[in-house]
């Protein structure tokens, strides 16, 4: 019976790879259409097979790591019709953090590979593979932060921090927007009902207060309802003016 376990695992991998390849072909054929990007299209294709749960989100997260760390170098943010996009990476310290940690991961990987190899060659290569994945993860996160900006259209606001987390807000559900207080920092916990959409090392700019909780989604299928969103953007004045303009438009309509 034990032979069934690897058989099932191989079948799942083949099904995932087949769906990803189909999604990639479909994406290339329709690359001029802006309805969905490659990751969204793949997720939609896999959902009927794996459901909208942890398995699907884990697959999408792992795919995002490799997609943005490799393909992300050749992609640019896409603005769909009637959408305004606002970047948040230019004034962030994320680029510096990625460079520093990349150097540390590479140096650590080389040093410990040779040290562990004295004890076990297999363990040394397992450690190196884990280090390579960690390097791809932070590079992919940085590229996804560039490729996945904040979005505003007439009735919704999407606040994101790369592929790591995001929240979609109904503009009618926004109670107020205020200048954010200096919170966060290394070791300081964020309140459970607050979504901190930025690096803890960066200074927050604004905090959105909601009338009713909205669902925030994180990598690997983690979810929680929040009432406050703390974020920053490279064009804070323009983004806040756009949100307030849409709030006013909807309230008058």
N, C-alpha and C positions, 0 to 999 in steps of 0.2 A: 504493500500500500504506500510505502514511503516514496516510491518512484512517481506517485501522482503529484507530490508537492513541487518538484522541479518542473514537471510537465505543465502544471497550472501556471507557475511563474513565467515560464517561457511563452506560454500562450498569451498571457497578459502583456508581456513586453512586445510580442509580435503585433498584437492588436493595437497597442499604443503607437508603435512605430508606423504601422500601416495608416492609422488615422492622421498622424502628424504629417506623413508624406502626402496624403490626399489633401490635407489642409494647405500645405505649402504650395502644391500644384494649383489649387483653386485660388490661393492668394496671389500667385504670380499671374494667373490669367486675368484676375480682376483687380490688379494693383492700382488702377486708376480710379476705382471706386473707393469711397472713403467711409463706408458704413462700419467696417471692422478692421482692426489690424490683425497680424498673424496670430498673436497669442489669444486674442478674443475669438477668432475663427476656430482655432484648435480646441479651445475650451468648449465652444458650442458643439463641435463635432464629437468630443469625448463624453459630454454630459449624458446622452442617451445610454451609453454603455456603462458608465461608472456612477451615475447619479450626481447630485449636487452636494457632495459631502467631502470628508477628509481625503479620500483616495484621489478624487478629481483635483482638489486644491493642491495636494502634495505633488501630483504630476505636473500641474500647471506651474507651480513654484519652481520645481527643478528645471522644467523647460525654459522658464523665464531667465534663470541663472545663466544657462548656456546661450540662450538667444541674445540677451542684451550684452553679455560679456564678449561675444564674438561678432554677431551681426550688428549689434548696437553701434559699433564704430562707423557704420555706413548708413545709419538711419537718421532722420530728422523728425521733430514733432510734426504731426499732421493736424491741421485745423479743419474740422468738418464745417459744413454750411451752418451759418448762424451761431458759430461758437467763437468765443474769445479765449485765447490761451495766455497763461501767465507763468513764466518760468520761475524757478526758485533755487537754482543751483549756482548762479553767477556770484551772488553775495554770501553764499554759504561756505562753511569750512570743510565741506564734504570732500572736495578735491584734494585738499591738504591731508586730510585724514586718510584717504584712499592711498595716496602716494606713500605716506609714512608707514601705514600698515602693510602695504605691498612689499616694501623694502624689508620690513621686519619678517614677514612671512617667508620671503625668498631666502634671506640669510639663515633664519631658523631652520627652514626646510633642508638646506644644504648641510648645515652643521649637524643637526640631529640625525639626518639620513646616515651619515658616516659613523656617528656614534652608535646608533641602534644596529647598524649593519654588523658591528662586531659581535653582537649578541644573536641577531636573527636577520637574515636578508629579507625574508618575507615581511617581518614586522617593519623593517626600514621602508620597504616600498609601500606598505599600507599607510604608514605615517606620511610619506611623500604625497601619495594620492589625496589624502585628507587635506594636506597643505595646499595642493593645487586647486582643490575644490574651494577652499576658503578664499584663495586668491581670486578665483573666478567669481565667487559670490560678491565680494566687495566691489570688484570692477563692474560686474553686471548691475549691482545696485546703483553705482554712480552713473552708468550709462542710461539706466532706466529713469533716474531722476531727471535727466536731460530730455529723454524721449517721452516721458509721461508728465506733462505740466499740469497745473491747475486749469480747470475749464469752467467757463461760464456761458450758459446760453440763456434764453429768455426766462425759463422756469426752473433751472437747476444750477447748482454749483457743485463741482467735483474737486475736493481737496485731496492731494495725494503726497506720498513720500515714496516715489519709485514704485517698484513692484512689491515693496514690503507692506504697504498699507494704503487704504483709501476710504473715502466716504462720499456718498452722493446725497446732497441736500436739496430738498424742495425749498425754493426761495421764499415761498409763503410761510414756511416753518421757521424762518429766521426772526428772532425777537429783537436782537440788537447786535451791533459789532462795536467792540471797544478796544482800546490800546491794551495789549497784553502786559501783565505784570511779569517781572523777572522771576520765573520759576524754572524748575528743571535742574540741570547740573548733574555731574556724575554722582551716583548713589542716592539721589533724591527721587522719591517715587511720585508718579503722576496720579492725581485722583482718578478713581475707577470710572467716573462718568465723564472723563475728559480725554479727547484724542489729541495727542501731542504729535503733530505732523511735521516733524523736523528733527535735526540732530539736537541732542541735549546740550552740545557745546555752542550752538548758535543762539543768538538772542531772539526771543519771540517778538513778533510785531503786533499781531491782532488776535483777538479772541472772539469767536462767534458764539453767541448764546441762542439756544434753540427753544422753541415753545414746547415741543415734544421730542423725546429721544429719537435718534436716527441710528441705523445700523452701520457700524464701522467694520470693515473687513481687513484682515491681515493675512500674511503668507501662511501657507499650510492649513487654511480653512479656519483660522481663529477669528472669532466674531464677538462683538459686544455692542450694546447700545450706549450711546453717549449723548450728553446734552451740551457740551462745550467743545469747541475745536480751536486749538491754538496752532497758529501757522505763521509762515513768513513767505514773502514773494519778492522778486527783484524789482517789481513795480507796485509797491504797496498803495500809493495814491490812486493809480489808475484802476487797480483791481477793486478797491473799496468803493470808488466812485461808480464802477460798473455794477457792482452788486446793489448798491443803494438806489441806483437808477432803475434797475429791474424791479426792486422791491416797490418803489414808488409807482412804477408803471402798472404792476399787477394789482396794487391796492386801489389805484384809480380805475382800473378796468373792471 
